[in-house]
């Protein structure tokens, strides 16, 4: 694939390593099994920790790899090839941990970040609420300071990975109801086994292995020392990692979309109809050509955004374009893949139906396509 010629020798080696780990250590079959059984990817998580990959974004002085955005994008493309849900399991811990790296006190880092670095802890981020999805700053979950703790009451929604074992949730809450909505928010660090907090796993179309939850809080007591950053700093903290998150998920979408094309192409060579392999029909040849073109475009958008982030440039427009195009590409090529594979594409063991389900989720989770278009328009002074 000509795109990879733009990588440095070191980046090419990293790409090869990531794909080898996915194909030999994690495997397509494992991803399929966890999806079918709605099981969290504990074994895959642990294998990547053993490889040092889970802490790749953690600075070297704290025990990580200190990797950059380009290396992270390459990693996520490989990890997403057999299912974007796996990327969600990994990413929600990886990019949420960066909030502790950047804003955590030494005590918070030792208590909450160290277990993640050691491979025993996980993270989740809780932003959305039933009436505060895309408008996340409208969150109403209330945290009232009472002496040395906050009393938290409310309902959070779509909190992916939060029911996993040993998971710490960085939750966006409202600490000042009288302040402008973005200025009255704070982040609390909340273990998922906190009393007076109930997690309810939702049976969603996609995100089956990672799992996504509703969280009910009824006077949950959270120590003041568990506040991340200052009161009123929550919006800045929670949005600070969104560019990194969206590059990561865009790369995962690209990886899965490429696999959808590869699987459809392989099937087109194997399946015969009317006395010849179906790839010989011009309709399918053109469809597959268009599919590959869309995937390459999504890949180039994603890696352009990652390169700009590495250079310290403002990449809001480019990240939004990458997330928008990659998510819609996965949705499109997985649908076309099912069309090429026919009834076989509907079977779990064919994998294409999983790619399709995750493609439907891709244009919603991590910022909807409509939100990405709004962000892009704003950078165009529209």
DOLUM-111274 format. One record per residue: x, y, z of N, C-alpha, C in turn. Coordinates in steps of 0.05 Angstrom, whole numbers, plus 5000, padded with zeros to 4 digits. Example, Ala and Ser with C-alpha at 12.3 -4.5 7.8 and 13.67 -1.06 7.14 Angstrom:
BEGIN
526448865156524649105156526449345156
525749555142527349795143525850015157
end
This chain:
BEGIN
501749765000500050005000501850255000
501550424980503450644976503550835000
501350865014501351055036503650995056
504050745061506050675082508850755074
509350835049511950925042512651185055
510651325066511151585078512051555107
511951315118512751265145515851255147
516951335170519751295174520250995179
522750915178523450635183522550555210
522850725230521950655257518950625259
517450805245514550785245513650535231
514950465209514350215194514749975212
516849965227517349745245515249725267
514449965276512349975297509649865285
509049945261506649845247506649545245
508949435236509149145233508849005260
510049125281509749005307506849005317
505449225313502749245322500949045308
501249015281499648825266500348535274
502848485279503648215287502448135314
502448325333501248275359498248225356
496848385339494048345336493448075323
494948005302494347755288495247505303
497447525318498547285331497747265361
497647485374497147485403494247525410
492847705396490047765403488247595385
488447605360487147445339484247545333
483547495308480847555298478747395314
479447145319477546965333476847065361
478847165375478447265402476547505402
476947695383475247925381472347835375
472047645357469347545350468047425374
469447265389468347125412467347315433
469047515440468247715460465747865451
465647935426463248075416460747905418
460947655409458647475410457647425438
459547405457458847345485458547585503
458847825491458748075507460648065531
463147975525465147945546467348155543
468048275565470148475566472848355557
474548505545477048405533479348395554
478848265576480848255597483448125587
483247905574485647755565487247925545
485848055526487148225506488448465520
487048585539488148805554490748725568
490748495581493148405595495448345576
494848225553497048155534498348415524
496748615519497948865509499549005532
498648975556500149085579502848945581
502948685577505448535578507348635556
506248725534507848825512508749115516
507649245537508249525543506649715526
504649615512503149785493500849935507
499849835529497649975543498550245554
501050265562502150505574503850665554
503350635528504950765508504851065510
502551175519502251465520503351585547
503851415566504951505592507851605588
508551835599511351925597513351725608
515651725597517751535605518451565635
518451815645519151855673517151725692
514651665682512651535699512451235693
514151145675514250855670512950775644
512350965626511050895601512950915577
511850915553513450915529513851205519
512051385527512251665517511851695488
510051535476509551535448508051785439
508251845413506952085402504352015388
502952215377500352175365500451995341
502552015325502851845301503151555309
504851495328505151225337502551115349
501051285363498551195374496451135352
496451305331494651245308495350985295
497950935290498750685278497850445295
498250475321497350265340494350215338
492750425337489950385337488850285311
490150345289489350225264489649925265
491849835276492349545278490349415298
489849545320488149435341485249435332
484449605313481649625305480949445281
482849305270482349165245480148955246
479848825269477848615271475448705288
475448955297473249065312473949315327
472449525321473049785334472449775364
470749595372470149565401472649515417
474549365406477049315421478649565424
478649735404480049995407478750165429
476050145431474650295453475550195480
475849935484476749825509479549935516
481249945497484050035502484150335505
482750475487483050765486481850915509
479550815519478150955541479950965566
481550755570483550765592485950935584
486950905560489351045552489151345552
486951445538486851745537485751865562
484151715578483251825603485551845623
487351655621489751665638491351915634
491152035610492652285605491652515622
489152505631488152705649489552695676
490152455685491652425710494552505706
495652455683498452535677498652835678
496752965666496953255663495953415687
493853315700492553475721492653345749
493453095750493452955776495653055795
495053055820497153115840498852865843
501252885855502952655859501452435875
499852515894498252315910496152175892
494752325875492852205857494152025837
496452105827497851935808498751675821
499651685845500451445859498151265865
495851375873493551215881491951115857
491651275836489951195814491351125788
493551275782495051225757496850985759
498150955782500050745785498950465780
496450405790495350135783494950095753
494250305738494050275709496750215697
498750355706501450315695502450035702
501649935725502449665734500749445721
498549525708496949325693494549215709
493949325732491749225748489349415748
489649655738487449855739486649935711
484150045710483050145684481750415689
481150555667479850805669477350815651
475450985658473251045641472651345645
471451465625470751745626467651765624
466451925641463551955642462852245637
461752305613461052575605458052605601
456952425584454152455574452152405596
449752525592447452475608445052445589
442752345599440452315581439752555565
440052795577439353045563441853215557
444153095559446653235554448653055540
448052995514449752825498451752995483
450953085459452653265444453053535458
451053615473451353865489452253785517
454753685518455753575543455953775566
456354025559456554235580453954275595
451754155585449154185598448753975621
450953845628450753635649449653745675
447853595687446553685712447153505736
448653295733449353125756450753305776
449653315800450453515820452353405841
454453555846456353485867456453715887
455453655911455253865932457453815953
459054015958461253975977460053986006
460753776021459853756048462253676065
463653886075466053836091468353726073
469253476080471553366066470753186042
468153206034467353036012465153175995
464653075972462453155955460252945957
457753035957455452865955454452885926
454552665911453952665883451352525877
449552665863446952555855446352615826
445452415811444752465783444852205767
444552235741444552005723446452065700
448451895696450251915674449551695653
450251745628449451565607451851505588
451751275575453751195555456651205565
457051095588459751085600461050815593
462650815572463750565561466050465579
465950205584468050075599468050115628
466050255639466050325667465350095686
464249875676463549655693465749445694
468049495681470249305682471449295710
472849075716474049045742476249265747
476349355772478349555780478449795762
476049905756475850135739475350395755
476750605747476450865759475151045738
473051185747471551355728472251645733
473051785712473352075713470652205704
469252305723466452385718466152695718
464752785697464053075695461553125712
461853305731459553375749459353675752
457053765761456554045764456954115794
458954285799459554365826458554645832
457854805812456855075816454455115797
452055085806449655105789449155395780
450355585793449855865787451855985766
454055845761456055935742455155875714
456256015694455655945666456255645662
454755515644454755225645457455095641
459255215625461855095622463755155645
463055355661464855435683464055315710
461755185711460855065736461354765738
463154665721463554375720466254305731
466354065744468853955755469053665749
471453555753471953265748472453135775
471052915780471552755804472552485796
474452385811475552115806474051915824
472551735811470651565826471051275820
471951115839472050815835469350705829
469150505811466550415802465150235823
466350185846465050035867464150225890
463950485885463250675905460450635915
459950635941457150605951455350825941
452750755939450650935929451151015900
452550845885452850875857452250605843
450450595824449750345811450250375781
451650175770452250155741450349955729
449150025707447249855693448149825664
449149585656450149545629447849535609
448149675587446149685567446749495544
444649365533444949165512444849305485
447049435478447149595454447749425429
447149545406447749415380450649355376
452349545384455249515382456449565410
459149585411460449635437459749415457
459649165447458648935463460748845483
463248835475465348735493466048945514
466649185505467349405524465049455543
462649455532460249515547459949815552
457449905552456950185559454650185579
454750375597453050365621451550625627
449350595640448050805655449250805683
449551035695450651055723448651215740
447551095760445751225778447251295804
447151545811448451635836446351765854
446351675879444351775898445851835924
447052075924448552165948451152015952
452451935930455051795932457151995943
458651905963460552075977463352045965
464352255954466952255941468752455955
471052365965472852545979473652785962
473853015974474753255960477453215947
479153055960481852995949481752845923
479352745916478952605890478152795868
478053045873477453235851479953265835
479653245808481853275790482053565781
484253705787484453985781482854155800
482254395792480754585809477754565803
476154665822473354695817472954885793
471054805776470554965752472354915729
474354735732476254675711475454435695
473154315701472354065689472054065659
470854285648470554295619473154295605
475054445615477754455603479154185604
478854055626480153795629478953585611
476353575611474953355596475153395566
475353635557475553685528478453685518
480353695537483153705529484153465515
482853235519483852995506482252915482
480253085474478452995452479852975425
481853145420483253115394484752845393
486052775415487452515417485452285414
483252315428481152105426480152065398
479652285384478452265358480452175337
482952235340484952115322485151815327
484951735352485151455359482851295347
480351395351478051245340477951255310
478851485298478951495269480751285258
483051255271484951045262483750765265
482350725287480950465290478850415269
477350625262475450595240476850525214
479050655208480550605184481450305184
482550215206483449935207481149745202
478849785214476549615210475449635181
475449875171474449915143476249775124
478949795128480749645110480249355111
479849245135479348955138476648885124
474749055125472149005111472648985081
474349155071474949145042476548885036
478448825053480148585048478448335049
476548315069474848085071472948055047
471848285039470048285016471548204991
474048304988475648234964476347934964
477047834987477647544988475247374981
472947454991470447314985469847324955
470247564943469647594915471447414897
473847344907475547164892474646864896
473546814920472846534926470046454915
468246644916465446574910465046584879
463746374869463146364841460146384836
459446514814456646534806456546544775
454746404764454446394735457046314721
458446124735460746004723463346154725
463446364742465946514745466046644772
468546714782468746854807467247124805
465947204827464247444825465847694822
468447694827469947944824470248014794
469647834777469847894748467448054738
465348074754463148244746463848544751
463548704730464548984732463249134755
460749074761459349214783460949184809
461748934815463248894840466048994838
467348984815470049094812470049394818
468149534808467949824813467249884842
465449724853464749764881467149724899
468749524894471049474911473149694907
473449784882475350004877474550254892
471950324892470950554906471350514936
470950274947471250224975474150274983
476050174968478850214975479650504973
478550644954479150934951478251084976
475851024985474751155009476451095033
477350855036479050775059481650925058
482950935035485451085033485151375039
482951495031482451775037482151815067
480651635080480351655109482951625123
484651445113487251395126489051645124
489051765100490752005096489752235114
487152275116486152475134486952425163
486852175171487452115199490452165205
492152075187495052105193495952395188
494552545172495152825170494652965197
492352895209491653015235493652935256
494452675256496452585276499152725272
499952765247502452905242502353195251
500153325247499853595257499953615287
498653415301498853415330501653375339
503153205325505953155332507553415330
506853585310508253835305507354055324
505453995341504454195360502554395347
501354325324499554515310496654465319
495054675316492254645322491054475300
489854245308488854055288485854005292
484354195303481554145308480054075282
480554235261479154185236479953915224
482553855224483553615212482653365228
482653385255481753165271478753115266
477253325264474353295259473753175232
475353265212475053145185475752845185
477852775199478652495201476552325214
475552425237473452265251470952245234
470152465222467752465205468052265182
470152295166470352135142470951835148
472651785169473251505175470851355186
469251485202466851355213464851295191
464351495174462451455153463451255131
466051245128467251045110466850765120
467350725146466850455158463950375154
462150555160459350495157458650415128
459850565109459250525081460450265070
463050215075464349985063463449725077
462649735102461649495115458949415104
457249615098454649565086455149445058
456949565043457549455016458749175018
460349125039461548865043459448655047
457348725062455148535066453748485039
453448695023452148664997453748474979
456348494980458048324964457948034974
457847995000457947735012455147605013
453147755009450447655010449747535037
448247315037447347195063449647125081
451947045069454246975086455147205103
454847445093455747685108454047735132
451747605135450047635158450847465182
452747275177453447085198455747195215
455647155241457747255259460547155251
460746905242463446805236464546925210
462947075195463947215172465147485180
464447585204465547835215464348095203
463548085178462548325165460248445180
458448275191456148385205457048535230
459248455242460348605265461448875256
462948875234463949125223461649315218
459449205207457149375200455949495226
455549335246454349435271456149645283
458749605283460549805294460650045277
460250015251460050255233457750425240
455450305247453150455255453650615281
455150495299455850645324457950855319
459650825299461950995294461151285289
458851325276458051605269456551735292
456251595315454951705338456851745361
458251525369460051545392462451715386
463551835408465952005406465452265391
462952355389462252595375460952525349
458452585346456852515322457952645297
457152535274457852655249456952935247
454552995258453453265257455253455273
456153365296457953535312460553585298
461653375285464153415269463853615247
461553605234461053795212460754085223
459554105247459354365260462054475267
463854305278466554395285468054485260
467854325239469254395214468154655203
465554695203464354945194465355185210
465655155236466555365253469355455245
471055265238473855335230473855465202
471655445188471355575162469955845164
469555935189468156195195465256195185
463955955186461155935178459355955203
end
